Amino acid sequence: MKAYSILIALFISFGVLSGCNTVKGIGQDIKAGGGAIESTAEKAKK
């Protein structure tokens, strides 16, 4: 079962990394994720 979980994690990691072809792409993805978190936090304050 542990090996199965590791295999699933590897496939997910490869999918995420293939979506970000460059370091610039990774930076843009992180920035977009941070913006979404910030927006949600602002809405929760109100």
Gaussian input, Z-matrix of N, CA and C with variables (Angstrom, degrees):
# hf/3-21g

backbone

0 1
 N
 C     1     B1
 C     2     B2     1     A1
 N     3     B3     2     A2     1     D1
 C     4     B4     3     A3     2     D2
 C     5     B5     4     A4     3     D3
 N     6     B6     5     A5     4     D4
 C     7     B7     6     A6     5     D5
 C     8     B8     7     A7     6     D6
 N     9     B9     8     A8     7     D7
 C    10    B10     9     A9     8     D8
 C    11    B11    10    A10     9     D9
 N    12    B12    11    A11    10    D10
 C    13    B13    12    A12    11    D11
 C    14    B14    13    A13    12    D12
 N    15    B15    14    A14    13    D13
 C    16    B16    15    A15    14    D14
 C    17    B17    16    A16    15    D15
 N    18    B18    17    A17    16    D16
 C    19    B19    18    A18    17    D17
 C    20    B20    19    A19    18    D18
 N    21    B21    20    A20    19    D19
 C    22    B22    21    A21    20    D20
 C    23    B23    22    A22    21    D21
 N    24    B24    23    A23    22    D22
 C    25    B25    24    A24    23    D23
 C    26    B26    25    A25    24    D24
 N    27    B27    26    A26    25    D25
 C    28    B28    27    A27    26    D26
 C    29    B29    28    A28    27    D27
 N    30    B30    29    A29    28    D28
 C    31    B31    30    A30    29    D29
 C    32    B32    31    A31    30    D30
 N    33    B33    32    A32    31    D31
 C    34    B34    33    A33    32    D32
 C    35    B35    34    A34    33    D33
 N    36    B36    35    A35    34    D34
 C    37    B37    36    A36    35    D35
 C    38    B38    37    A37    36    D36
 N    39    B39    38    A38    37    D37
 C    40    B40    39    A39    38    D38
 C    41    B41    40    A40    39    D39
 N    42    B42    41    A41    40    D40
 C    43    B43    42    A42    41    D41
 C    44    B44    43    A43    42    D42
 N    45    B45    44    A44    43    D43
 C    46    B46    45    A45    44    D44
 C    47    B47    46    A46    45    D45
 N    48    B48    47    A47    46    D46
 C    49    B49    48    A48    47    D47
 C    50    B50    49    A49    48    D48
 N    51    B51    50    A50    49    D49
 C    52    B52    51    A51    50    D50
 C    53    B53    52    A52    51    D51
 N    54    B54    53    A53    52    D52
 C    55    B55    54    A54    53    D53
 C    56    B56    55    A55    54    D54
 N    57    B57    56    A56    55    D55
 C    58    B58    57    A57    56    D56
 C    59    B59    58    A58    57    D57
 N    60    B60    59    A59    58    D58
 C    61    B61    60    A60    59    D59
 C    62    B62    61    A61    60    D60
 N    63    B63    62    A62    61    D61
 C    64    B64    63    A63    62    D62
 C    65    B65    64    A64    63    D63
 N    66    B66    65    A65    64    D64
 C    67    B67    66    A66    65    D65
 C    68    B68    67    A67    66    D66
 N    69    B69    68    A68    67    D67
 C    70    B70    69    A69    68    D68
 C    71    B71    70    A70    69    D69
 N    72    B72    71    A71    70    D70
 C    73    B73    72    A72    71    D71
 C    74    B74    73    A73    72    D72
 N    75    B75    74    A74    73    D73
 C    76    B76    75    A75    74    D74
 C    77    B77    76    A76    75    D75
 N    78    B78    77    A77    76    D76
 C    79    B79    78    A78    77    D77
 C    80    B80    79    A79    78    D78
 N    81    B81    80    A80    79    D79
 C    82    B82    81    A81    80    D80
 C    83    B83    82    A82    81    D81
 N    84    B84    83    A83    82    D82
 C    85    B85    84    A84    83    D83
 C    86    B86    85    A85    84    D84
 N    87    B87    86    A86    85    D85
 C    88    B88    87    A87    86    D86
 C    89    B89    88    A88    87    D87
 N    90    B90    89    A89    88    D88
 C    91    B91    90    A90    89    D89
 C    92    B92    91    A91    90    D90
 N    93    B93    92    A92    91    D91
 C    94    B94    93    A93    92    D92
 C    95    B95    94    A94    93    D93
 N    96    B96    95    A95    94    D94
 C    97    B97    96    A96    95    D95
 C    98    B98    97    A97    96    D96
 N    99    B99    98    A98    97    D97
 C   100   B100    99    A99    98    D98
 C   101   B101   100   A100    99    D99
 N   102   B102   101   A101   100   D100
 C   103   B103   102   A102   101   D101
 C   104   B104   103   A103   102   D102
 N   105   B105   104   A104   103   D103
 C   106   B106   105   A105   104   D104
 C   107   B107   106   A106   105   D105
 N   108   B108   107   A107   106   D106
 C   109   B109   108   A108   107   D107
 C   110   B110   109   A109   108   D108
 N   111   B111   110   A110   109   D109
 C   112   B112   111   A111   110   D110
 C   113   B113   112   A112   111   D111
 N   114   B114   113   A113   112   D112
 C   115   B115   114   A114   113   D113
 C   116   B116   115   A115   114   D114
 N   117   B117   116   A116   115   D115
 C   118   B118   117   A117   116   D116
 C   119   B119   118   A118   117   D117
 N   120   B120   119   A119   118   D118
 C   121   B121   120   A120   119   D119
 C   122   B122   121   A121   120   D120
 N   123   B123   122   A122   121   D121
 C   124   B124   123   A123   122   D122
 C   125   B125   124   A124   123   D123
 N   126   B126   125   A125   124   D124
 C   127   B127   126   A126   125   D125
 C   128   B128   127   A127   126   D126
 N   129   B129   128   A128   127   D127
 C   130   B130   129   A129   128   D128
 C   131   B131   130   A130   129   D129
 N   132   B132   131   A131   130   D130
 C   133   B133   132   A132   131   D131
 C   134   B134   133   A133   132   D132
 N   135   B135   134   A134   133   D133
 C   136   B136   135   A135   134   D134
 C   137   B137   136   A136   135   D135

   B1=1.4481
   B2=1.5325
   B3=1.3562
   B4=1.4572
   B5=1.5328
   B6=1.3185
   B7=1.4625
   B8=1.5288
   B9=1.3133
   B10=1.4622
   B11=1.5283
   B12=1.3319
   B13=1.4615
   B14=1.5211
   B15=1.3181
   B16=1.4637
   B17=1.5246
   B18=1.3021
   B19=1.4619
   B20=1.5301
   B21=1.3146
   B22=1.4683
   B23=1.5327
   B24=1.3412
   B25=1.4646
   B26=1.5230
   B27=1.3119
   B28=1.4696
   B29=1.5226
   B30=1.3168
   B31=1.4646
   B32=1.5223
   B33=1.3155
   B34=1.4644
   B35=1.5273
   B36=1.3255
   B37=1.4646
   B38=1.5240
   B39=1.3223
   B40=1.4635
   B41=1.5223
   B42=1.3084
   B43=1.4643
   B44=1.5114
   B45=1.3135
   B46=1.4645
   B47=1.5209
   B48=1.3224
   B49=1.4578
   B50=1.5221
   B51=1.3123
   B52=1.4625
   B53=1.5243
   B54=1.3234
   B55=1.4626
   B56=1.5150
   B57=1.3134
   B58=1.4659
   B59=1.5230
   B60=1.3078
   B61=1.4581
   B62=1.5177
   B63=1.3212
   B64=1.4549
   B65=1.5183
   B66=1.3098
   B67=1.4616
   B68=1.5251
   B69=1.3187
   B70=1.4609
   B71=1.5264
   B72=1.2993
   B73=1.4603
   B74=1.5231
   B75=1.3347
   B76=1.4628
   B77=1.5260
   B78=1.3097
   B79=1.4708
   B80=1.5167
   B81=1.3254
   B82=1.4641
   B83=1.5190
   B84=1.3199
   B85=1.4586
   B86=1.5249
   B87=1.3282
   B88=1.4619
   B89=1.5238
   B90=1.3186
   B91=1.4687
   B92=1.5265
   B93=1.3142
   B94=1.4631
   B95=1.5292
   B96=1.3093
   B97=1.4625
   B98=1.5186
   B99=1.3208
   B100=1.4666
   B101=1.5134
   B102=1.3237
   B103=1.4610
   B104=1.5181
   B105=1.3172
   B106=1.4636
   B107=1.5265
   B108=1.3233
   B109=1.4699
   B110=1.5286
   B111=1.3214
   B112=1.4576
   B113=1.5244
   B114=1.3056
   B115=1.4713
   B116=1.5282
   B117=1.3092
   B118=1.4629
   B119=1.5229
   B120=1.3313
   B121=1.4601
   B122=1.5280
   B123=1.3104
   B124=1.4695
   B125=1.5316
   B126=1.3226
   B127=1.4649
   B128=1.5192
   B129=1.3294
   B130=1.4591
   B131=1.5237
   B132=1.3329
   B133=1.4636
   B134=1.5226
   B135=1.3216
   B136=1.4706
   B137=1.4848
   A1=111.09
   A2=115.85
   A3=119.99
   A4=110.85
   A5=116.47
   A6=120.62
   A7=110.42
   A8=116.58
   A9=121.46
   A10=109.97
   A11=116.85
   A12=121.32
   A13=111.07
   A14=116.62
   A15=120.84
   A16=110.21
   A17=116.95
   A18=121.33
   A19=111.18
   A20=116.66
   A21=120.81
   A22=110.03
   A23=117.00
   A24=120.81
   A25=111.20
   A26=117.62
   A27=120.87
   A28=111.54
   A29=116.95
   A30=120.12
   A31=111.44
   A32=116.88
   A33=120.06
   A34=109.97
   A35=117.01
   A36=121.23
   A37=111.32
   A38=116.53
   A39=119.74
   A40=111.10
   A41=116.89
   A42=120.20
   A43=112.15
   A44=116.65
   A45=121.07
   A46=110.52
   A47=116.68
   A48=120.11
   A49=112.61
   A50=117.82
   A51=119.11
   A52=110.95
   A53=117.16
   A54=121.05
   A55=111.89
   A56=116.77
   A57=122.68
   A58=107.15
   A59=116.89
   A60=120.27
   A61=113.72
   A62=117.35
   A63=120.12
   A64=110.21
   A65=115.89
   A66=120.60
   A67=109.37
   A68=116.61
   A69=120.79
   A70=110.22
   A71=116.98
   A72=121.43
   A73=111.81
   A74=116.35
   A75=120.07
   A76=109.46
   A77=116.93
   A78=121.33
   A79=111.93
   A80=116.51
   A81=120.46
   A82=110.79
   A83=117.66
   A84=121.08
   A85=111.08
   A86=116.45
   A87=120.16
   A88=110.23
   A89=116.44
   A90=120.50
   A91=110.69
   A92=117.46
   A93=121.13
   A94=110.60
   A95=117.05
   A96=120.87
   A97=111.29
   A98=116.67
   A99=121.04
   A100=111.86
   A101=116.55
   A102=120.62
   A103=111.69
   A104=116.38
   A105=120.67
   A106=110.65
   A107=116.57
   A108=120.60
   A109=109.99
   A110=116.21
   A111=120.69
   A112=111.53
   A113=116.43
   A114=121.21
   A115=110.61
   A116=116.74
   A117=121.17
   A118=110.79
   A119=117.07
   A120=121.20
   A121=110.90
   A122=117.10
   A123=121.20
   A124=110.56
   A125=116.98
   A126=120.37
   A127=110.77
   A128=117.35
   A129=121.10
   A130=111.92
   A131=117.48
   A132=121.56
   A133=111.62
   A134=116.54
   A135=121.75
   A136=113.34
   D1=-38.46
   D2=179.13
   D3=-64.27
   D4=-41.10
   D5=179.49
   D6=-64.74
   D7=-36.03
   D8=178.72
   D9=-64.98
   D10=-42.09
   D11=178.78
   D12=-64.16
   D13=-40.63
   D14=178.66
   D15=-64.86
   D16=-40.65
   D17=178.93
   D18=-62.82
   D19=-44.00
   D20=177.63
   D21=-61.52
   D22=-44.47
   D23=179.04
   D24=-60.75
   D25=-39.30
   D26=178.24
   D27=-63.85
   D28=-43.81
   D29=179.37
   D30=-64.10
   D31=-39.56
   D32=177.52
   D33=-65.21
   D34=-42.73
   D35=179.04
   D36=-61.05
   D37=-43.97
   D38=178.77
   D39=-63.37
   D40=-38.13
   D41=178.25
   D42=-64.44
   D43=-43.16
   D44=179.06
   D45=-65.88
   D46=-45.40
   D47=-178.40
   D48=-68.36
   D49=-32.89
   D50=178.83
   D51=-72.33
   D52=-23.31
   D53=175.87
   D54=-72.38
   D55=-24.85
   D56=179.02
   D57=-110.03
   D58=93.78
   D59=-174.09
   D60=-73.20
   D61=-22.78
   D62=-177.33
   D63=-134.83
   D64=170.55
   D65=175.17
   D66=-62.76
   D67=-37.16
   D68=177.82
   D69=-61.61
   D70=-40.56
   D71=178.42
   D72=-64.25
   D73=-39.81
   D74=177.45
   D75=-63.88
   D76=-43.02
   D77=178.86
   D78=-60.75
   D79=-41.25
   D80=178.80
   D81=-66.08
   D82=-39.15
   D83=178.87
   D84=-65.29
   D85=-42.75
   D86=178.83
   D87=-65.24
   D88=-40.73
   D89=178.90
   D90=-62.77
   D91=-42.95
   D92=179.12
   D93=-64.32
   D94=-40.59
   D95=177.90
   D96=-64.10
   D97=-41.72
   D98=177.43
   D99=-63.73
   D100=-38.65
   D101=177.72
   D102=-63.59
   D103=-39.66
   D104=179.17
   D105=-66.19
   D106=-40.62
   D107=178.34
   D108=-65.51
   D109=-43.83
   D110=179.43
   D111=-61.44
   D112=-43.11
   D113=179.40
   D114=-62.54
   D115=-43.61
   D116=179.05
   D117=-63.80
   D118=-40.36
   D119=179.03
   D120=-64.59
   D121=-40.97
   D122=178.50
   D123=-63.37
   D124=-41.42
   D125=178.99
   D126=-65.85
   D127=-35.74
   D128=-179.53
   D129=-69.93
   D130=-28.93
   D131=178.91
   D132=-66.46
   D133=-34.93
   D134=-173.94
   D135=-79.35

